[in-house]
Amino acid sequence: MTNYREILRMHSLGFNKTEISQSLTCSRTTVRTVIHLAESLGLSYPLPKDMSDKALYEALFPSAAGKPKYKMPDYEHVYNELQRDAVTLDLLWREYVEECRQNGELPYQSTQFNKYYNDYCAKKNTTMHLNHKPGEIMQVDWAGDTARILDTDTGDPIKVYVFVATLPYSGYSYVEGFFSMDQECWTSAHVNAFKYFGGVTKMIQCDNLKTGVVKHGKDEVELNRSYQELAEHYNTAVVPARVRAPKDKAFVEGTVGVISTFIIAALRNQQFLSLADLNEAIWNRLYEFNHKPFQKKDGSRASMFEEEKPFLLALPAEPYELSQWKIATVGPNYHIAVDKMNYSVPYEYIKQKVDVRLTRSMVEVFFGGNRICSHVRLHGRPNQYSTNEEHMPPDHKKYIAWNRERFISWAAKIGANTETVVRAILSSYKIEQQGYKPCLALLKLADKYSVERLESACAKALTYTPQPSFKNVKSILASGQDKVTHPSESQQSESSTQYGFTRGADYYGRAK
C-alpha cells in the first residue's frame, strides 16, 4: 500500500514529485494526486496527532470504487523502436496516446509511461546514466571485507564489520568499524556519518538489509521502523536500491572496493587491541583517502566536498536517539511488562496488544498508530512500577491516597492488636501496595461488628498465628469466636470503655 503520510512528509521537506515517487516506489501521478487532494482538504504535514494511516486514506479517497483501467503499453515494441535513429521516448508516448484514443482506451500519463519503461529496462538489465547533484544522495553499505582486533584475554581474533558512507557527487566518504551489523550499529553509523559530513543529504540510498528495509516488493517498500524514524529525525528520505539491481548504487560499491584496498587491506598486518584503536587507524587512512589527488582530473574528494557541503541540509539540534519497537499485551492490572519493568496504560486497553517504542530515556505506547501514553523509562532494580493515576479505573483511584503510615495510624486508634495485624498484612506482600486493599477491608469490619469486636478478633487471631490475614479475622468475627471472654480480654474491654471508642472522621483517616 502506498505510504500517503510519507508522501506528504517528503513534500513538506521540499522534495519534488519525481524524487518522492522514486523513494516510495509509486507513480508520479499518485504523488501529484495525493498532494492535490491533501491541499484541497486543508491537510499538510505534520498531520493531526489523532489521524491514523487509515483515517488519512479515508479522508483522501472517500470512495475507491470505479477506478479506471489503463492500457498497458507494449514495452517490447518501445524498446526496439528506441534503437532507431531520432526516435525518442516522448515521441513513442504520443503515438501510444493517439492509439489509445482511437481504440477508446485510457492512456497513462507520460510520467507513469516512463516509470513502467524504466521497470522494463531494469528487468532487461538495461542501465540508465545517473547524474548526481551536490548534497542529493548519501549511499551506504557494509564492506564485504572485515577487519580484526585481538582479544586481550585469549589472543583470538575478533571480527569487525566496516561501514561505508559515500557522497556520489564528490566521492567524499566516511568509514567506521563495528562489532556487529545490528540495528544499533547501523543507526550509530548513520548518526556518525552525518556528524562527519556536517550535514544531511536529501536522500539515503541503501541496500535491502533487514536493518534498513523490511520489505521491497514490486509495488511497496516497507522500511524498518527505527530506520524510518531516523530519516524523519534528519528530514531526509530513504531510497532503497532495487532488488537485484546492483548498478543502482554502483558508486558506493566501487568506493567500497577502493576502501577495502586502501584502508582495510593496508591495515591487515597491524595488530589492534581495541575497537577504538582500530577506528583511529581507519580514520587516519580515511583522511588520506579523501585528500588523495585524483588521477585524471584536478582536485581531490575533499576539495570537491567543499563545493558540495553548502548544499547539505542542516543537522538537527540533537542527534537521533535509537529506538526499539516491541509488542506488549496490557495486563488485568492495566500495566505492560517491558524489559522487566512495568508501565501503566489507560485501563480501557486491558487485554489489548500495543506497540511500545523504547529509547534510553522514554517509553511510548501506541495503539492503532496513535500514542496513548508515555513514561520516563525505568532503570536499575527489576520489576519496578511506573503508574499514572489517570490510567486507573475509577474504583482504583480511591486507594491512591492511602499509604503504610495512614493504615497503621488508623489501626492504632482501634487497638494494639489491630495495629499488629495491619503491619503483618502489609509485610506479607512483596509489593506493599498489594496489601492496601485487604487492610482497608479489615478496618472496615469495625463498621459491621464494632471497634471492640474487631480488636478482640485481632487479638484472637494473633494467638493462632503471628501473621494473620484478613480472612482469619473475618472468620473469627463471623463465627463469634471473639465473644468468648477471657480475664485479660475483660480488662481490655473495661479499659476501652473507660477511654471510649468513638468512630469519627479521625478514626477513618479521612474528613467527613
C-alpha positions as CSV (number, residue, x, y, z in Angstrom):
1,M,0.0,0.0,0.0
2,T,1.2,3.5,-0.9
3,N,2.5,5.4,2.1
4,Y,0.4,8.6,1.8
5,R,1.7,10.0,5.1
6,E,5.3,9.8,3.8
7,I,4.3,11.5,0.5
8,L,3.1,14.5,2.5
9,R,6.1,14.5,4.8
10,M,8.6,14.4,1.9
11,H,6.5,17.1,0.1
12,S,6.8,19.3,3.2
13,L,10.6,18.9,3.1
14,G,10.8,20.3,-0.4
15,F,11.3,17.0,-2.4
16,N,9.9,17.2,-5.9
17,K,7.3,14.7,-7.2
18,T,9.9,12.7,-9.1
19,E,12.1,12.2,-6.1
20,I,9.1,11.2,-3.9
21,S,7.9,8.7,-6.5
22,Q,11.4,7.1,-6.7
23,S,11.8,7.0,-2.9
24,L,8.4,5.4,-2.3
25,T,8.2,3.2,-5.5
26,C,5.0,4.8,-6.7
27,S,4.0,6.7,-9.7
28,R,4.5,10.5,-10.1
29,T,0.8,10.7,-10.8
30,T,-0.1,9.1,-7.5
31,V,2.2,11.6,-5.7
32,R,0.6,14.6,-7.5
33,T,-2.9,13.3,-6.8
34,V,-2.2,12.8,-3.1
35,I,-0.7,16.3,-2.7
36,H,-3.6,17.9,-4.6
37,L,-6.2,16.1,-2.6
38,A,-4.5,16.9,0.7
39,E,-4.3,20.6,-0.2
40,S,-7.9,20.7,-1.2
41,L,-8.8,19.2,2.2
42,G,-6.5,21.7,4.0
43,L,-4.2,18.8,5.1
44,S,-0.5,19.4,5.5
45,Y,2.4,17.7,7.3
46,P,2.6,17.4,10.3
47,L,-0.8,15.8,10.3
48,P,-3.1,15.9,13.4
49,K,-1.8,13.5,16.1
50,D,-5.0,11.6,16.2
51,M,-5.1,10.9,12.4
52,S,-4.1,7.3,11.7
53,D,-3.0,6.0,8.3
54,K,-6.4,4.5,7.8
55,A,-8.1,7.8,8.6
56,L,-5.8,9.6,6.2
57,Y,-6.6,7.2,3.4
58,E,-10.4,7.6,4.0
59,A,-10.1,11.4,4.0
60,L,-8.2,11.4,0.7
61,F,-10.2,8.7,-1.0
62,P,-13.8,8.6,0.4
63,S,-14.7,6.2,-2.3
64,A,-12.2,4.0,-4.1
65,A,-14.8,2.4,-6.4
66,G,-14.8,2.8,-10.1
67,K,-11.1,3.1,-10.7
68,P,-10.4,3.5,-14.4
69,K,-8.4,0.8,-16.2
70,Y,-5.4,2.0,-18.2
71,K,-4.0,0.4,-21.3
72,M,-0.5,-1.1,-20.7
73,P,1.9,-0.1,-23.5
74,D,3.9,-2.7,-25.4
75,Y,7.3,-2.0,-24.0
76,E,9.0,-4.6,-26.1
77,H,7.9,-2.5,-29.1
78,V,9.0,0.7,-27.3
79,Y,12.4,-0.8,-26.5
80,N,13.0,-1.9,-30.1
81,E,11.8,1.4,-31.6
82,L,14.2,3.4,-29.4
83,Q,17.1,1.7,-31.1
84,R,16.2,3.6,-34.3
85,D,17.7,6.9,-35.1
86,A,15.8,10.1,-33.9
87,V,13.2,8.1,-32.1
88,T,12.6,9.3,-28.5
89,L,10.5,8.1,-25.5
90,D,8.3,11.2,-25.7
91,L,7.5,10.5,-29.4
92,L,6.6,6.9,-28.6
93,W,4.4,8.1,-25.7
94,R,2.5,10.5,-28.0
95,E,1.9,7.7,-30.5
96,Y,0.7,5.4,-27.7
97,V,-1.8,8.1,-26.5
98,E,-3.1,8.6,-30.0
99,E,-3.6,4.8,-30.4
100,C,-5.5,4.6,-27.1
101,R,-7.8,7.4,-28.2
102,Q,-8.6,5.7,-31.5
103,N,-9.4,2.5,-29.6
104,G,-11.4,4.1,-26.9
105,E,-8.9,3.1,-24.2
106,L,-7.4,5.2,-21.3
107,P,-3.7,6.0,-21.7
108,Y,-1.1,6.5,-18.9
109,Q,0.4,10.0,-18.4
110,S,4.0,10.4,-19.6
111,T,5.5,10.0,-16.1
112,Q,3.8,6.7,-15.5
113,F,4.6,5.6,-19.1
114,N,8.3,6.4,-18.4
115,K,8.3,4.7,-15.0
116,Y,6.9,1.4,-16.4
117,Y,9.5,1.6,-19.2
118,N,12.3,2.0,-16.6
119,D,10.9,-1.0,-14.8
120,Y,11.0,-2.9,-18.1
121,C,14.6,-1.9,-18.7
122,A,15.6,-2.9,-15.2
123,K,14.3,-6.5,-15.9
124,K,16.4,-6.5,-19.1
125,N,19.5,-5.3,-17.1
126,T,19.5,-2.1,-19.0
127,T,21.0,0.7,-17.1
128,M,20.5,4.5,-17.1
129,H,23.2,7.1,-16.7
130,L,22.9,8.8,-13.3
131,N,23.9,12.4,-12.9
132,H,24.4,13.1,-9.2
133,K,23.6,16.5,-7.8
134,P,25.6,18.0,-4.8
135,G,24.1,17.2,-1.5
136,E,21.5,14.9,-3.0
137,I,22.4,11.4,-2.0
138,M,24.4,9.5,0.6
139,Q,25.0,5.9,-0.4
140,V,25.6,3.4,2.5
141,D,26.7,-0.2,2.7
142,W,28.8,-2.7,4.7
143,A,32.1,-3.5,3.2
144,G,32.5,-7.1,2.1
145,D,35.9,-7.4,3.7
146,T,36.1,-7.3,7.5
147,A,38.9,-6.1,9.8
148,R,40.2,-7.8,13.0
149,I,41.2,-6.9,16.6
150,L,42.8,-9.3,19.1
151,D,41.1,-10.5,22.2
152,T,43.4,-9.4,25.1
153,D,42.3,-12.4,27.2
154,T,42.5,-15.2,24.7
155,G,44.6,-13.8,21.8
156,D,41.9,-14.9,19.4
157,P,40.9,-12.5,16.5
158,I,37.5,-10.7,16.8
159,K,35.8,-9.8,13.5
160,V,35.0,-6.2,12.9
161,Y,32.4,-5.1,10.3
162,V,33.2,-1.9,8.3
163,F,30.5,0.6,7.4
164,V,31.0,2.9,4.4
165,A,29.0,6.0,3.6
166,T,29.8,7.9,0.3
167,L,28.6,11.1,-1.3
168,P,28.5,10.2,-5.1
169,Y,28.8,13.8,-6.2
170,S,32.2,14.4,-4.6
171,G,33.2,10.8,-3.6
172,Y,33.8,12.1,-0.1
173,S,33.4,9.1,2.3
174,Y,33.1,8.1,5.9
175,V,34.2,4.7,7.3
176,E,33.9,3.1,10.8
177,G,34.3,-0.3,12.3
178,F,31.6,-2.1,14.4
179,F,31.4,-5.4,16.2
180,S,28.0,-6.1,14.7
181,M,25.7,-5.2,11.8
182,D,22.7,-5.0,14.0
183,Q,20.2,-2.1,14.3
184,E,22.1,-0.3,16.9
185,C,25.3,-0.3,15.0
186,W,23.5,0.5,11.7
187,T,21.9,3.6,13.3
188,S,25.0,4.7,15.1
189,A,26.9,4.6,11.8
190,H,24.4,6.9,10.1
191,V,24.4,9.3,13.0
192,N,28.3,9.4,13.0
193,A,28.4,9.8,9.2
194,F,26.1,12.8,9.3
195,K,28.2,14.3,12.0
196,Y,31.4,13.7,10.0
197,F,29.9,15.4,6.9
198,G,28.5,18.2,8.9
199,G,25.1,18.0,7.3
200,V,22.4,15.7,5.8
201,T,21.7,14.7,2.2
202,K,18.2,14.9,0.8
203,M,18.2,11.1,0.3
204,I,19.9,8.0,1.7
205,Q,20.4,5.0,-0.7
206,C,20.9,1.7,1.0
207,D,20.9,-2.0,0.1
208,N,18.0,-4.2,1.1
209,L,19.3,-5.1,4.6
210,K,16.8,-6.0,7.3
211,T,18.2,-3.2,9.5
212,G,17.1,-0.8,6.7
213,V,14.3,-2.4,4.6
214,V,11.7,-4.9,5.9
215,K,10.0,-5.5,2.5
216,H,10.8,-4.4,-1.0
217,G,8.1,-5.7,-3.2
218,K,7.1,-4.6,-6.7
219,D,4.5,-2.2,-5.5
220,E,5.5,-1.4,-2.0
221,V,8.6,-0.6,0.1
222,E,8.4,-1.0,3.8
223,L,11.3,0.4,5.8
224,N,12.5,-0.8,9.2
225,R,10.6,1.3,11.7
226,S,13.6,2.6,13.5
227,Y,15.3,3.4,10.2
228,Q,12.2,5.4,9.1
229,E,12.3,7.3,12.4
230,L,15.9,8.2,11.8
231,A,15.1,9.5,8.3
232,E,12.3,11.6,9.7
233,H,14.5,13.0,12.5
234,Y,17.1,14.2,9.9
235,N,14.4,15.4,7.4
236,T,15.7,13.0,4.8
237,A,14.3,10.1,2.8
238,V,15.4,6.6,2.3
239,V,15.5,5.3,-1.3
240,P,16.4,1.5,-1.2
241,A,18.2,0.1,-4.2
242,R,16.1,-2.0,-6.4
243,V,16.2,-5.7,-5.8
244,R,18.8,-7.4,-8.0
245,A,19.9,-4.0,-9.4
246,P,23.4,-3.5,-8.0
247,K,24.1,-0.7,-10.5
248,D,21.7,1.5,-8.6
249,K,24.4,2.1,-6.1
250,A,27.4,1.2,-8.2
251,F,29.3,4.3,-6.9
252,V,29.3,3.2,-3.3
253,E,30.1,-0.4,-4.2
254,G,33.0,0.9,-6.3
255,T,34.1,3.1,-3.3
256,V,33.8,0.1,-1.0
257,G,36.2,-1.8,-3.2
258,V,38.7,1.0,-3.2
259,I,38.4,1.5,0.5
260,S,38.8,-2.2,1.1
261,T,42.2,-2.0,-0.6
262,F,43.3,1.5,0.6
263,I,42.2,1.1,4.2
264,I,41.2,-2.4,5.3
265,A,43.9,-4.3,3.4
266,A,46.5,-1.7,4.3
267,L,45.9,-2.3,8.0
268,R,45.9,-6.1,7.7
269,N,49.4,-6.6,9.2
270,Q,48.8,-4.2,12.1
271,Q,47.6,-5.5,15.5
272,F,44.9,-3.7,17.4
273,L,43.8,-4.5,20.9
274,S,40.6,-2.4,20.9
275,L,37.9,-1.2,18.5
276,A,38.8,2.4,19.4
277,D,42.5,1.8,18.3
278,L,41.3,0.2,15.0
279,N,38.9,3.1,14.2
280,E,41.6,5.6,15.0
281,A,43.8,3.9,12.3
282,I,40.9,3.7,9.9
283,W,40.2,7.4,10.2
284,N,43.8,8.3,9.6
285,R,43.8,6.3,6.4
286,L,40.4,7.8,5.6
287,Y,41.8,11.3,5.8
288,E,44.5,10.2,3.2
289,F,41.8,8.6,1.0
290,N,39.6,11.7,0.9
291,H,42.6,14.1,0.3
292,K,44.4,11.9,-2.2
293,P,44.6,13.8,-5.6
294,F,42.5,12.5,-8.4
295,Q,44.5,10.8,-11.2
296,K,42.5,12.0,-14.2
297,K,41.3,15.4,-13.0
298,D,42.2,18.3,-10.7
299,G,41.4,18.3,-7.0
300,S,40.5,15.6,-4.6
301,R,37.4,14.2,-2.9
302,A,38.0,16.7,-0.1
303,S,38.1,19.7,-2.4
304,M,35.0,18.5,-4.3
305,F,33.3,18.1,-0.9
306,E,33.9,21.8,-0.1
307,E,31.8,22.6,-3.2
308,E,29.2,20.1,-2.1
309,K,28.9,20.9,1.6
310,P,26.8,24.1,1.2
311,F,24.1,22.0,-0.4
312,L,23.7,19.7,2.6
313,L,20.8,20.1,4.9
314,A,21.5,21.4,8.4
315,L,21.9,18.9,11.2
316,P,19.1,18.8,13.8
317,A,19.8,20.3,17.2
318,E,20.1,16.9,18.8
319,P,21.4,13.6,17.2
320,Y,18.9,10.8,16.7
321,E,18.3,8.6,19.7
322,L,18.0,4.9,18.8
323,S,14.6,3.4,19.5
324,Q,13.4,-0.1,19.7
325,W,9.9,-1.3,19.0
326,K,8.2,-4.2,20.8
327,I,4.7,-5.6,21.2
328,A,3.1,-6.0,24.6
329,T,-0.2,-7.1,26.0
330,V,-1.9,-4.9,28.6
331,G,-2.5,-7.0,31.7
332,P,-5.5,-7.1,34.0
333,N,-3.7,-4.6,36.3
334,Y,-3.6,-2.1,33.3
335,H,0.2,-2.4,33.1
336,I,2.5,-3.7,30.4
337,A,5.8,-5.5,31.2
338,V,8.7,-4.4,29.1
339,D,12.3,-5.4,29.8
340,K,11.4,-6.5,33.3
341,M,9.7,-3.1,34.2
342,N,6.0,-2.3,34.4
343,Y,4.3,0.7,32.9
344,S,0.7,1.7,33.3
345,V,-1.7,2.1,30.3
346,P,-5.2,3.5,30.3
347,Y,-7.4,0.7,31.7
348,E,-9.7,0.8,28.7
349,Y,-6.9,-1.1,26.8
350,I,-6.8,-4.1,29.1
351,K,-6.1,-7.3,27.1
352,Q,-5.2,-5.3,24.0
353,K,-1.9,-5.7,22.2
354,V,0.0,-2.4,21.9
355,D,3.2,-1.2,20.2
356,V,5.9,0.0,22.5
357,R,8.7,2.4,21.4
358,L,11.7,2.3,23.7
359,T,14.6,4.8,23.9
360,R,17.2,5.2,26.6
361,S,15.1,7.8,28.4
362,M,11.4,7.2,27.3
363,V,8.8,4.6,26.9
364,E,5.9,5.4,24.5
365,V,2.8,3.2,24.0
366,F,0.8,3.2,20.7
367,F,-2.5,1.6,19.8
368,G,-3.8,1.7,16.2
369,G,-0.9,4.0,15.2
370,N,-1.9,6.6,17.9
371,R,0.2,7.3,21.0
372,I,-1.9,6.6,24.1
373,C,0.6,7.3,26.9
374,S,4.3,7.7,27.7
375,H,6.6,7.2,30.7
376,V,10.1,8.1,31.8
377,R,12.0,4.8,31.3
378,L,12.8,2.9,34.5
379,H,16.4,1.6,35.1
380,G,18.0,-0.5,37.8
381,R,16.2,-2.9,40.1
382,P,13.8,-5.2,38.1
383,N,10.0,-5.2,38.5
384,Q,9.7,-1.5,39.2
385,Y,6.3,0.1,38.5
386,S,5.5,3.4,36.8
387,T,1.9,4.2,37.4
388,N,-0.1,7.2,36.2
389,E,-3.2,7.9,38.3
390,E,-5.2,8.9,35.2
391,H,-4.8,5.3,33.8
392,M,-6.6,3.8,36.8
393,P,-10.2,2.6,36.8
394,P,-12.5,4.9,38.9
395,D,-12.8,2.3,41.7
396,H,-9.0,2.1,42.0
397,K,-8.3,5.8,42.2
398,K,-9.8,5.9,45.7
399,Y,-6.9,3.9,47.0
400,I,-4.0,6.1,45.7
401,A,-4.2,8.4,48.7
402,W,-3.5,5.5,51.1
403,N,-0.1,4.6,52.3
404,R,1.5,2.4,55.0
405,E,1.6,5.2,57.7
406,R,-2.1,6.0,57.2
407,F,-3.2,2.4,57.6
408,I,-1.1,1.9,60.7
409,S,-2.3,5.2,62.2
410,W,-5.9,4.2,61.7
411,A,-5.4,0.7,63.1
412,A,-3.6,2.1,66.2
413,K,-6.7,4.1,67.1
414,I,-8.6,0.9,67.3
415,G,-6.1,-1.0,69.3
416,A,-2.6,-2.5,69.6
417,N,-3.8,-5.9,68.2
418,T,-5.4,-4.4,65.2
419,E,-2.2,-2.4,64.5
420,T,-0.1,-5.6,64.8
421,V,-2.4,-7.4,62.3
422,V,-2.2,-4.5,59.8
423,R,1.5,-4.4,60.0
424,A,1.6,-8.2,59.4
425,I,-0.7,-7.9,56.3
426,L,1.5,-5.1,54.8
427,S,4.7,-7.1,55.3
428,S,3.2,-10.3,53.8
429,Y,3.2,-8.8,50.3
430,K,6.2,-8.4,48.0
431,I,4.8,-5.1,46.8
432,E,3.4,-3.2,49.7
433,Q,0.6,-1.6,47.7
434,Q,-0.9,-5.0,47.2
435,G,-1.7,-5.1,50.9
436,Y,-3.8,-1.9,50.9
437,K,-7.0,-3.5,49.8
438,P,-7.0,-6.3,52.5
439,C,-6.0,-3.7,55.1
440,L,-8.9,-1.4,54.1
441,A,-11.3,-4.4,54.2
442,L,-10.0,-5.4,57.6
443,L,-10.5,-1.9,59.1
444,K,-14.0,-1.7,57.5
445,L,-15.0,-4.7,59.6
446,A,-15.4,-2.3,62.5
447,D,-18.4,-0.8,60.8
448,K,-20.2,-4.1,60.7
449,Y,-19.1,-5.7,64.0
450,S,-17.9,-2.7,66.2
451,V,-14.4,-1.5,67.1
452,E,-14.4,-3.6,70.3
453,R,-15.1,-6.8,68.4
454,L,-12.5,-6.1,65.7
455,E,-9.8,-5.5,68.3
456,S,-10.8,-8.7,70.1
457,A,-10.9,-10.7,66.9
458,C,-7.4,-9.4,66.0
459,A,-6.2,-10.5,69.5
460,K,-7.7,-13.9,69.0
461,A,-6.1,-14.3,65.5
462,L,-2.7,-13.4,66.9
463,T,-2.9,-16.4,69.3
464,Y,-3.2,-18.7,66.3
465,T,-0.5,-17.2,64.0
466,P,2.0,-14.3,64.2
467,Q,0.8,-13.2,60.7
468,P,-3.0,-13.4,60.5
469,S,-4.8,-12.4,57.3
470,F,-7.9,-10.5,56.7
471,K,-9.7,-13.8,56.1
472,N,-8.6,-15.1,59.5
473,V,-10.0,-12.1,61.3
474,K,-13.2,-12.1,59.3
475,S,-13.8,-15.8,60.1
476,I,-13.4,-15.2,63.8
477,L,-15.9,-12.4,63.7
478,A,-18.4,-14.3,61.6
479,S,-18.3,-17.4,64.0
480,G,-18.4,-15.2,67.1
481,Q,-15.1,-16.6,68.5
482,D,-14.2,-13.1,69.6
483,K,-17.1,-13.1,72.1
484,V,-15.5,-15.8,74.3
485,T,-14.5,-13.8,77.3
486,H,-11.1,-14.2,79.0
487,P,-9.9,-12.2,82.0
488,S,-7.4,-10.3,80.0
489,E,-10.0,-9.5,77.4
490,S,-12.4,-8.3,80.1
491,Q,-9.8,-5.9,81.5
492,Q,-9.1,-4.7,78.0
493,S,-12.8,-4.1,77.3
494,E,-13.1,-2.1,80.5
495,S,-10.1,0.0,79.6
496,S,-11.6,0.6,76.2
497,T,-14.9,1.7,77.7
498,Q,-13.1,4.0,80.1
499,Y,-11.5,5.9,77.3
500,G,-14.3,5.5,74.9
501,F,-14.2,4.4,71.3
502,T,-15.9,6.9,69.1
503,R,-15.7,6.4,65.4
504,G,-15.4,9.8,63.9
505,A,-13.6,11.3,60.9
506,D,-10.2,10.8,62.6
507,Y,-10.9,7.1,63.1
508,Y,-11.5,6.5,59.4
509,G,-8.5,8.6,58.5
510,R,-10.5,11.0,56.3
511,A,-12.6,14.1,56.6
512,K,-16.3,13.8,56.7
